[in-house]
């Protein structure tokens, strides 16, 4: 009976040791998994921050391009306004010259006695 009790005690002791090792390995595995998940979370956070910084840089570059386009459009608008003013000035000048030539021609015709036909 004593041997039986000793055997049971030894078996129970062995089961307790196996349970402790299993619990330790289980705890170690959980700790390793949690550590890995923490690493993944940290990497995701770093990636997100890098992506946000890249977006900000891209946005700044895009805004610079828009400003350059705006400046170029303003330059072209200024040139078009200048051209329009030049065309107006040229039209007025040509109109005055044409009226002057017509008046001079009429004066010359009347001076030499050429009269317009009378009906």
Secondary structure as UniProt FT lines:
FT   HELIX           2..111
FT   TURN            112..113
//
